Amino acid sequence: MHAYRTHTCNQLRAEHKGETVRISGWVHRKRDHGGLLFVDLRDHYGLTQVVINTDNPLFAQFEKLKLENVISVTGEVVLRTPETQNAKLPTGQVEVRLKAYELLSAPVTDMLPLQVNTDEPYGEEVRLKYRFLDLRREVIHRNIVLRSDVVYSMRRRMVEQGFREFQTPILTASSPEGARDFLVPARLHPGKFYALPQAPQQFKQLLMMSGFDRYFQIAPCFRDEDARADRTPGEFYQLDVEMSFVTQDDVFAVMEQVIGGVFEEFSNFTGTKFSVSKPPFVRIPYDESMLKYGNDKPDLRNPLVIVDVTSVFGRDDVEFKAFKGVIAKGGVVRAIRAPKVSDRPRSFFDKLNSWAQGEGAPGLGYVVFEGKQGVEAGSVREAAINAMEAHGVKVDHVKQAERKWLDAKGPIAKFIPAEALQALIELCGVQAGDAVFFACDMVDKAALLAGKARTKIAEEMDIIEKDCFKFCWVVDYPMFEINDKTGKVDFSHNPFSMPQGGLKALETQDPLKIKATQYDCVANGLELCSGGIRNHMPEAMEKAFEIAGYPKGAVQEKFGGMYNAFKLGAPPHGGCAFGIDRIIMMLAKEPNIREVIAFPMNQQAEDLMMSAPSTAEPHQLRDVHIKIDLPKAAVKEQVKAAG
């Protein structure tokens, strides 16, 4: 018999009745039923119930076992009585009657920092400091197994699509890619530093120039940035992809099969079957996304859309000064139609108004439309009017008359005269019982507020579609934007992307009107992927960086390896990178990304279990020619800590 186990704690079934087996694991739970002691033994695979009665000479010793003791048990598989069988447990028909056991390891304390066999919530500090205990708990253990399974599925699907996995360097040169680098001092080159890669961007493009046609990698990426619920500080992993001789359509076709397939495969992980968008995924131009959804990460589970109604409030006969003043300065008014809410209590509208004030806005103006709707959308009456119009009969006056049955109420209704009201109704597609909410500010701020309001209103109405993963591609990003800090033209996205129209566009068009062949993949309002078709022409790359304010020769200096490769024959190529952590977070339906990472840092970028970051020994600093120059506050903190 094997030293530790003949079976795992999830393998034994009724057909093993009468066999002598050995299983090993942790003491998960103990139950004393008088003459019988039951112990649930847990390993990576599951649970098996072990039973011992008081007649057994080992009873006194076995009774002293503590939770999380590691033991091996040898015994006979017996059937549980029908009334004691556990249908929720795969091994619930059987138990192991103990003949012998061995204590393999015991905690040195009876008081564990956190209990493994409960769902009791613990503070993140305790959970991360004792992460090895936390990882024994069922939910997070399953999440980490899910992570392994998803990564395997990705690898398998990529290979099936003709890709090969290659590794790229971890120690490399710093490059301007949008976030702070982690720097590593170079001992052999005093005063110089390596950088940990923010992404394998240049290397994966160089692989295409090296003649490898389809590359992928489960790539670690390092960025010195703040944590948030869907992003960890320090490091994260992505499914990194690059392909030669491809268009945007080719990239989409491949990745929709891979990512759509992964989501479909694990769509039932939580026990609730989620529907998944079928390829091809919806494509939404960036400008349309910013207008209709208020951001470039549209959540298509939400049926509400944003409409520009600046023209209504800019009319001479509309005297709502709060909006008129903003419009005069170049601002806009965005509207969100909320269907069938006129019967909601006043508190519904007051709550949304208070929410907007909490977002820094004066409030969330609205108009409620009540009354009898003469021409309901999709009605027989509307079909008859449409048929009459199709035969040349003018019935616009009929529609207008029917529309006027709507009574407008609300804080700003009195400022909107009848004709302007009709224009608003037509723009927003208003029906009887609807309300229209407004966000007014300069373009970017109005889009941001309207986007948040769209989500908040849908949440309050409880109309966001449940149990689904809705994908889309956001395309046609602007190549350049005005940098808020410098007021100058800068790259708005990936500097390595091909401008639509190529070099000619860079030489002849207004930079702020040039679109890039860049795209993001979004699911349920979360950005899962960013990518683009690359700028593989050296002269176009030089021109793009020149427009972004880089001095002549900057491309050669910053990206020498890739730039030189461009000049020696580069294929058209493109790719993308999907965030693995976020994908698993979605599949596990976890609100916090740290719940799907085995050993994450906390929000302050600290590893509490390993005590990282830590101070370096003086000899280590001497080896890399570094002297520490701490800010005064940090010096005081160190002195205080030293006592």
N, C-alpha and C positions, 0 to 999 in steps of 0.2 A: 504494500500500500504506500502511496506517495506520502512524503514527510508531512505535508500540510493539507492537501485536499485531493479527493477523488472527483468532487463536484464543486461547482460554485454555489453560492447561496440563492441562486435563482433557477437551478436546474432540476431539482428533485420534483417528481410528479407521482401520481398514483401508481404508475407502472414500475416504480422503484421499490414498491412495498416488499419488505423482507430483506432487502440488501443492507449490508454493513458498509457504511460510507464514512468519509472524513471531510469535514468542511471547516473553513477557517474564516475569521473576520473579527469585527468589533462587537462588543456587547451593546446592542442598540436600546433594548428595553427589558426590564425584569417585571414579572408578575407572580406574586406568591398567592397561591390558591389553597392554603392550608397544607394538605398532604402532597401537593404538587407545586413545583417551581417551573415557570415557563420563562425562557430567555429567547428573545429575537436576536438572531445573529445576522450581522450585516456585512456584506462586502460590496465591491464596486457594482456587482450585477443585481443585487436584490437582497431579500430577507428570507431566512428559514427559521421556523420555530423549533427550539430545542426543549425537551421536557425531561425532568428528573423527579423521582418521588423520594419520600423520606426514607424508604427502605434501602436506597442506594447508599453504600458506604461513602461515596464521594459527595453526598448532599451537603454536609456541613461546610466543606471547602468551597463547593460550587456556589453556595448561597452567599459567600463573602465577596464574590466578584463585583466589581464596580462598573458603572457605565463607561464605555470606551476602552475597557480592557481588551487586549487583542488575544484571542484564544483559538486553539484548534479543538474540534470536537469529533470524537469517533462514536458512532452509534448505529442503531437499526432504524430504518425508515418504516414508520407505521402510519396507518390511515387515521386521520382524525375522525371522531364521531360526526355524523351528519350535522348535528346542531352546532358544532364548534368549528366547522369548516369556514374559511374566509374566502368568499368569492372574489374579493377585490385584490387578493394576493395571488400571483401565479403559482406559488408553492402552497397555497392555502388548503389543499386537500390532505397534506401530509405534515408530519413532524418527525424529528430525529430523537429517538429515546437514547439518552446518554449512557455510554458504556465507559468512556474514558475521555479525559480532556487534558490539555496542556496550556498553561499560561505563557504566552509568547512575549507579552509586553504589558506593562501596567502604568498608568499615569502616576506621577510622583505626588499628586495632590488629589484629594477627594472632591475639591471644588473646581470644576472646569470653568474657564473664563466665559464660555457660552455653551449652552446645551445643544447638542447635535440633533436629538430626537424630537424637537419641537419646532413649530413655526414662529416661535416667539421673536418679535423684532428686537434687534440689538442696534446700538449706535454704530455708525460707520467706523469710528475709531477702533472699537473693540473688534469688529468684524475683519478689518484690514490688518490689525496687529496679529490676530490669530487666524489668518486666512486659511491655514491648513485645516483648522477645525471647521471654519465656515464652509469650506469646500466639501466637507463630508455631508453637509445637509442636503436633503433630497432635491430641492428646487434648483439650487445653484449647481449641484453636481450634474443634474440633467442638462443645464444650460451649457456647461463646459463640454459635455459629451456631444451636444448638438453642434457646438462650434467645430469639433473634430469632424463630425459627419458632413457638415456643410462644406468645409474646406476640401474634404475628400471628393465630394460631389462636384465641386468646382473644377478640381484637377481633372477628374474623369471626363467631364463634359468638354473642357478645353482641349484635351488630347483627342477626343472624338471629333473635334472641329479642325484637327490638323495642326494644333499648336504644340510647341515644345517649351519646357520650362528651363530657364536659364537664371543663374544667380548673378547679381551685380554687386559692385563694391559697397562696403559699409563706410570705410574711411575714404573720403573724397574731398573735392574742393568746394568751398562755399560758392553759392550762386544766388542771385536775387530772385527768389521764388515766392515771396509774399509773406513768409513768417521768419521768426528768428531761428538761426542755426544753433545747434549744439556744437561747440568747438572742442577739439581734442588737441592738446599741445603735442608737437612733434619733437621728441627727444633728440633725434639726430639732426634736426634743423632748427636751432635756437631761434625763438621769436616767430616761428611759423606754426600754423595750425591746420589740422584736417577739420572737415565738417562732416557730421553725420548727415546722410542724405534726407532731405525733406520728401523726396520721391526719386525713383530711378529714372527720371525724365530723360536726361541726356544719354544715359547708358542704353536705355531701350531704343532710342532713336539711332544710336551708334550701332546697335545690333542689326537694325534694318540696313544700315549702310555697309555692314559686314556681310550682307548676303543672306542672313537668316530671315525667312519670309514671315513666320508667325511666332511671336514670343509671348509668353506669359510668365508670371511669377507671383507667388504669395509673398508679397514684399513688405518688410518692415520699413516704416517711415518715421522720421524723427523731427519734431517741430517744438520749439520752445514757446508754447502758447498756453493760455489759460484754459482751465477745464470748464466743461458745461455738461448738461445732462446727456447729450449725444456726442460728446467728444472728450477724449482723455488727454491730459497733459503729457507731454513727452513723446510717447510712441503710439503708433497704431499700425494696423495691417490693411493692405489693400490687394485686391486681385488686379494686378498690373498687366496691361495688354498693349501690344503694338503689332501692326500688320502692314505689309508692303503692297504697293500697287492696288490701293483700295480707295473707294469713295466713302462719304459719310453713310450712304445707304448700306454699303457692305459691312461697316462696323456695326450698325444697328441690327442688321439681319443676324449676325453671329451672336451678339451679346443678348439679344432678346431670347434666343434659344437657350443660352447658358443660364442667364439670370432668371428668366421666366421658368425654366425647368427646375432650378434650385428652389424657387419659391413654391412651385407646385408640389415638389417632392416633400417639402416640410410644412406644407400648409395646414396640416392637422396636428402640429406638435403640441399645441396647448390643449388639445382635446376638442376644440371647435374647428370645423373645417372652414377655411377661408377661401373665397374665390380669388382667382389671379387673372389679371389682364392677359388676354391672348394677343400674340403678335399679329400684325405690327402694332406697336404702341403708338398712342396718339402723339402727334408732333405739334408743339406750340411755339411760335416765334417769341423771342424774348420780349419785344415791345408789346405784343398781345397779352403775354403773361403778366407783365407789370400793370397793364390797364385792367384786365378782367379779374385778376386774382390778387393784385397788390404786391406781388413778389415774384421771384423767379423759381419758386418751389411750390407750384400749385398743388393743393390737395383736392383731387378730383372726386373725392367722396362727398365733398360739400357741393350741393347743387347751386348755391348762390353765386352770382357774378356781379362784377362792378361795372358801372356804366359812366362814361363822362357826360356830365350834364352842365358843363360850364356855359354852354350856349344859352341855356334856359335862364340862368341867374345873371348872365351878362346882358340880357335884354333891357331896353330902356324902360319898359313898363314894370320891371321887377325892382322893388325898392328895399330889398333886404340888404342893408348896409354892411352887415358883418361879412357877407360873402362878396359883395360888390367891391369892397375895399381890397380884399385879397386878390380878386381877379384883376383889378387895376394894376397891381404890382407884378402881374404875370402868373398868379396862382391859378388853381383849378378847383372844380367841385366834382367830387365823385359820389355816385349814388349806388345804393344796394337795395334791391327790391326784396322784401320779405313777404312771401305769399301767405294769405289767409291768417293774419295776426290781429285784425281789427277788433276781434272779440277778446283779446288778451287784456288782463287788468292793467291799470295805470302803472303798477309796480314793475311790470315787464319792461316798459319804456324807461321808467326812472332808473332801473338797475343798469340798463345799457348806457344811459346818459352819465351816471356816476362812474361806470367803468371807463368811459372815454375821458372823463376828467382825471381819473387815475393814470391815464396814459399821457397826460400833459396837454390834452385838447380842452377847449372851452366847454365842449359837450358834444353830443351826437344829435344834431337836428333831425327831425323826421316829420313826415306827413302821412296821415292815415286816410285811406280812401274807403268810404262807406257808401251804402246805397245799393240800389238794384242795378246790376250790370246787364245792359240790354243785349250786348253781343258777347257772349262768353266764348273764349277761345275753344275751338273744337266742337262748337254747338251746331245744330242744324241751321239755326238762324245765320251764323257766320258762313256756313257752306252755301246757303242760298244767296247771300250778298256777294260772295266770291264768284258764284256762277253768273250772276247778273253782270258783274264787272267784266267777266271773261267775254260776254257778248256785247260789250260796249256800252252798257247802261251805267250812267254816272250815279253812284250812291254814296259819295263821300259825305254828303250832308246827312245821310241816314246814320252813318257811323258816328259823325260828330254829335248828332242829337242823342244817340244812344250813350255815347261816352259821358255826356253831361249829366247823366243820372248819378254819376259818382260825386259824393260830397267829400271835400277835402277838409280834414281837421288836423290839429296838432300845433305845436309852438310857432311854426313859421308858415303855416298854410295861408294866413291872412295877408302875407307879403307877396303871394304869387297870384296874379290875376288869371282870369279864365283861360285866355289864349296861351299864356305861359304854362298853365297847368295841363292843358291838352298836349303841349309839346313834351312835357315831362312824362305824361302818361304813355305817349307813343314811344319815346326813347327807351323807357324802362319796361314796356309791355305790361303796364299795370292792369289788374283786374279788381273787381269788387272784393273788399275785405283785405286788400294788401296794404302794406306800409312801405314807405321808401325812406331810408336813412341816408344822411349826407355827411361827407368828410370834406372839409375845405382847408386848403393850405397850399404852400408852394408844391410843385409837382412831386418831388421825392417824398416829402413829408405826408402829402395827401395820399399817395400810393401806400405808404407804410401804414397809416392809420386806417385806411379803407380795407387793406388786407387783413389787419388784425380784427377790425370790426366785422368783416365777412365771417371770420372764424367764430368770433364771440356770439354773433347773432344766430349762426347755425347751431352752436352748442346750446344756447338758450331755447331754441326751437326744437332741439333734439332731432335734427334732420340729417346729420352726418351719417352716411351709409356705414353699416357695421359689418365686421367679419369679411373684409375684402382687402386685397392689395391692388391699388389702382396706379398703374405706371404711366408715365409720359416722358417724352424727350422735350427739353427746352432747347431751341435751336436759334441760330442767327444772333448770337451775342454781339454787342458792339466791340470793335477791336480796341478802341481807345475811349478814355473818359477824362474828365477834368479832376485832377487830384485835389481833394478838399483842403489839404494842408498847404500845398505849394501854389495852387491855382493854375498849374500847367498841365499840358496833355500828358497822360500816362497810359500804360497798358491797363485795360479793364479786367483782363482774365489772364490766360496763359500766353506769355510773350512768344512762345514757339509756334503758335497757330498760324495757318495760312489765311491771309485776308481774302475775302471774296472779291474776285477781280484781280488778284495777284499784284504784281509790281505796278501795273498800270493804275490800279485803284489807289495805291499809296502815293503815286506821283501826281494824280490829277484830281482826287476827291477831297472834300473836307474830311479830315481825320475822324471827326466825331460822327460822321455819317457812314463810315466804313464798317461793314459787318465782317465778323470773323467766322471761319468754319469751325466753330466751337459749339459744344453741346453738353448738357447735363442730363442725367437720367434721374427722375424724381419718382418717389413712391409715397403716397399718403402724406405729402407735404414735407418729406425728408429728402434731401439731396443724397443720393447713393453713389453717384458717379459724375466725374467730370472728364472731358476729353476733347479731342479735336483732330482735324486733318492738319498735319504739320507743314510749316513753311520750310521747304527743303531747298530753296533757292538762295544762295549766299547774298546776292544783290538785293533781293526782297527783304531778307533778314536785316541787312545793314540799314536799309531805308526805314523799316519799321522801328528799329531802335533809335534812329536819328529823329524820327517824329516824336518818340517818347522822351526825347531830351538827353539821350546818352551821347557822349562825345565821340568823335570819329576814332575808330580803333577799339571801342568798348566791346564790340562783339568778339573780336579776336582775343582781347584780354580776358574777358569773363568766360567765354565759351570756346576757347581755342581748339580743343579736341574735336568738338562737334562741327565748328565752323570749317576747320581744315578738311574734315570728312565731306562736308557739303561740296567743297570745291573739287573733290576727286570722284564725283559720281554718286549722287544720292537718289534713291528711288522715291517716288511719291509715297508717302506713308502716313498712317494715322492710328489712333488708338484711344484708350481711356483707362480709368482706374476706378474700380468699385470698392467702397469702404466695407470691409468684411465685418468689422465690429458692429456697424450700424445695421447691416443685413441681419446678423444673428440677433441683435437687440429687437428688431421688428418681428422676426419669426418666433422668438421666445415671448413676445409681447411684454417686454420689460421696459419701464420708463427711464431707467438709468443704465448707461452703457457699461458701468463697472460690474453690473450683474452678469455679464457674459464674457468677462475677461478673468483669467485665472488669478493673476497677481497684478491688479491695477494699483496705480498710485492714487492718493487722495486728491482733493480739490486744490491743495497747496503744493501739488507735485512732489509729495513725499511717499516713500515706501516705508510704512510704519513697521512692517515685519522685519525688513532687512536694515532698517535705520539709514536709509539713503534719502537725500545726499548726505555725505559725511565729510568731516574735515580731513585734509590730507596731511600725512606726516611730513615734517620738515625735509627729510631726505628725498621724499617723493617730489616735492616742489623743486628742490635743487636739481634733481635729475632732468626736469623739463624746463629749467631756467625761468621759473615763475616766482614772483614775490606777491604776496597778498596785500592789497590796499583796500581795506574794508571801510564802508561808510561808518560814521560815528555811532549811529544807532545799533549797528550790528556788533561793534566792539563792546558797547555797553551791555548788550544782551549776552555776549560770550563771557564777560567778566562776571555778570550776575549768575550765569549758569555754573561757573567755576566756583562760586561761593566767595 
